[in-house]
Amino acid sequence: MTIGRKYFIYDVFTEDRLAGNPLAVVVDSKRLSLAEMQSIAREFNLSETSFVLPPENAKHKARVRIFTPDYEMPFAGHPTVGTAVALTEMGQGADLAGIFVLEENIGLVRCAVNKIGNHLFAEFDLPKLPEPMPLAASADAVAAAVGLAPHEIGFENHRVSLWSAGVPYIAVPVADMQAASRIRFDNEAWFAFSPRKNDSAVASAYVYCRETVGHDNAFHARMMVPGSRSYEDPATGSAAAAFAGVIMHFDKPTDGVSRFWIEQGIEMGRPSRIRLELDVSGGNLVAGRIGGHAVKVAEGIIYA
């Protein structure tokens, strides 16, 4: 028997519809097999689709599984924010705040949702702190893979580095927004040096600079996903989580809470803003949070 399942489409890390990063949220997914979830994610063909299942622990809000069109993710930021907002709107209404736990493949993810401005804002604790990973690639090789000259790679003391907070990213500092706008991603060149994160994909490129469009943003970023269907992502929470390691390593924020707004998606015509908060003690990162707005743009029934 074909079952109709409710789904929502949210634009995440934005307060404006048709901006940010789109996400499909499929509710009542408990009878779906993993193969069926993968097929539905491929049908939506968005960067990620989240599936809401009953929690394994009744004290938690939900079990959430996250799929790209090609594979399942252990964790991703914009699906976590978008799903947290969707569940809040479904269960409580947009005027009420909530704190709850989502069960993701990476582990337990604590979320807080409240209304900031005209829309709901969700933030989550980093389920894993960023860790550096070895990278055997020269700046020249990285420059060639993103279509820039070697002298355009790096600024101040920032150099190319590889970090993961559940999903690995090669962080590529560039001179300015003009350089960032000229990125031309070369899959073959990137595959030559990028470590694989599973059998089907390699670490993605997170290109960043200090020059920004928004005066209150700290960094401008672009994220490129390599593969047979390479694409650019307009807002990437898991990359911002890894980027916390970059900030700690190169900028060394002082003890206390530091807050950074990261703009992304500008070149794609889908501007987004991600809030990254770092809790620093004794010069070490002890906790972090990623947050952003999410707005519903569509809903319907998928028969699967």
N, C-alpha and C positions, 0 to 999 in steps of 0.2 A: 504494500500500500504506500502510495506517495504521501509524504507528510509535508505540510506547509510550515515553514519555520520563519518566525519574525526576524527581520534584520533592520539595522539602522546604518546610515552612512553619516559619519562625522568628519568635519574638517578640524584637524588637531594642530595645536600650537598657533592658534590664531583666534581673533574675535570676529573675523570677517568670513562670511561664507564664500566659497570658491577661492579660498586662499589656504595657506598651511598645507598639511599633509592629509589626504583623504584616507579614511579607515572604514572598513565594513565590520560591523559587530553582529554576529549571528547568535541569537539567544536560543535557549532550550536545545542545546546541542548534545545532550547526554546519549542519544541513540545513534549518533554518527560514528562511523569508524574513522580511523586516521586517514584511510584512503579517500573516504568521502569528504572529509574536511579539506584535504589537499585539492580534490576536484572542485569544491566550491570556491576555494581561494583562487584557483586558476580561472574559474568562471568570472569572479569579480575583477580579477586582473589588476588589483591595486597592489601597492608595495607590500601591504600586510592586511590580513583579515584575522580577527580574533573570534574565538568560539567560547561561549560561556557554558560551563557545566556545573553541576552541583559540587560544592566543596567537599574535599575528603574529611576535613575537620569542620563540624557544624558551627564552630565559633567564627569561621572565616566567611567572607562574602561570596566567593565563587572560585572555582577552578577555571583557569583561562589558558587556552592553547593558542599559539600565534603562528600563522603560516604565511609565507610569501607564496607567489604562484608556483614556486619550484620546490620548496622544502620548509620544514618546521623550524622555528627559531626558539632558542632557550629563553629569550628575553628580548623585549624591544620597548622603547620609550613611548612612541606615539600610540601604539596599541594599548599600553598600560594607562596612559592619560585618557584616551578616548573611551576605553571600556569603563574606567572608573566614573567618568562623567555620565555615560549611558546608564550604568547601573543606578547611579544616584537619581537621575531623572526618572527612571522607571519605578524606583521603589519609594522615593521620598518627595520628589518634586524639586524644582530648581531653586527654591528659596531656603532649603535646609542644608546644613553642613553635615558632613559625615567623615568618620575615620574608620577604616576597615582594612582587612588583609586579603589580597588576591594570591592564589596559589598558582605560580607559573613554573615552567620547567626548571628555571634557575633556582627556585626556592620560594620562600614567602616574601611578598612585596607589600609593604605597609603604605597605604594611600590615605591622603586627606583631601577632601573636596569641599569647597565653599564658593560662595558667589563673590566675585571681584568684578566690579563694573556691571555690565549688562549680561554677562555669561558666567557659567561655572568654570572654576579654575581648579585643576587637580594637580597635586604633587605627590611624588613617591620617594621613599628612602631608597638610596642605591642598594640593591640587594647584594652587590659585591663591589668592594672598592677597586679602583683601577690598579692594574699591575703592569710594569714594563715587560716587554717581550723582546727577544733578540731579533735584529733585522740586519741582514747582510746585503745592503743595497747602498750604493753611492748616491750622493746628491745628483750627480750627472744622470744616473739611470732613472731616478725618480723624476727629474726634470723632463727627460725624454718621454716618459710614460704619461705625463700630463700636458705635454706640448709646450713647455716653457724653456727658456734659456737657463743654464745652471746658476747664473748670478741672480736670478729672480727667486730662487729657493732659499728660504731662511730670512729672518730679520732679527735684529738685536742679538740675543743669545739663543734664540729658538732655532732648532735644527730638526730635521726629519726624525721621527721616532714612532715606535709601535707600542700601542697600549690596548688593554682589554679590561672591561668591567663586565664580562660575560660574553661580549662580542668584540673581536679584535678590529682595530682600525689603524691604518698608517696615517699619522698626522703630518701634514705637509704644510709648513709655514711658507707663505709667499709675501712678496714685498708690499703689495697694496691691492686695492679692489680692481685696478686696471689689469693687473696680472691675473687675478682670480677670474675676471670676466673672459680671459682668453684661453682658459683651460680647454684642451682638446684631448680627450682620454683615449689612450692606446691600449686596448685590451691585451694584445700579444706582449707588448713591452712590460705591462704591469704583471702579467702572469709569470714572467721570467724571474721575478724576485719576491713576490708577495706570498707569505706563508698561507697555507690552506687552513681554514677553520672547520671544514668538514670535507666530505668526498666530492661535494658539488660546487663549492664556492671558495674564494680566497678572501683575505682581509681587504676591506674596502678602503677607498681613499677619502680622507677628511682634510680638505684644503681650507686654510684659514689665514686671516690677517687681522691687524688691529683697526685698520681703516673701516668705517661703517657708514651705512646710510642713515640709520637712526642715531641721534646724538646721545641717547642714553644706553646704547648697546656697547658692549665691551669688545665683541669679536664679530667678524663677518665670516661665514663659512659656506662651503659647498661640499656635498658628499656624493661620490660616484661609486656605484656598485658594479664591479666587473662581472663578466660572464658572457654566455652566449646571447643573453638578452640584457646587456649592460644598460644601465639607466642612471639618471640623477634623482636623488631623493630630496624633497623640498624641506623636510624637517626630521631630524634623526636624534631621538632621545638617547639611544644606546651609544651613539657616537659622542654625545655631550657627556655621558657618564665616563667614557674612556678619556675624553678631553680633560676631565678633572685631574688626571694624572699629568697631563702636559702642563697645566697651570701650576700644579704643585712643584713640578720638577724645574721649570724654567723661571716662573715668576715668584715662587716662594712667598705666598701670602702670609701675613702675620697671624698670630693666634687669634681665635675668635671666629665669627661667622663672616664669610665673604660671599657677596652676591654678584653674579655676572649674568647679563642678558646676551644671548647669542642670536644673531639674525641669520636666517638661511632662506633659500628658495627665491631670492631676489631675482637672479638671472632667469629663473623659470617662469616668472610672473605669478608665483605663489608665495608671497612673503610670509614668513613665520618668525615667531620669537619664542625662544626656549630660555627658561630661567634655571640657572645652575647655582646652587648654594653649597658652600664648603664649610665644614666645621673643622677647624685646625687647632690642635693642642700640642704644645712642645715641638712645633714645626712639622708635625705629622698630620695627615688627613685621617680623621677618626670617623667621619660620617659625611654624607652628602645627600642632596635632594635635587630632583629635577621636576619642574612644573611648567604648566602652560594651560591656556584656555582650550576649549573644544566646543564646537557649535554643530548642531544636527542640521543636515542639509536634505536628507531623504530618508524614507523608511518604506518597507514593503514586506512581501512574503516571497521566500525562495522555496520551490518545491523540490525537495531532495530527501 
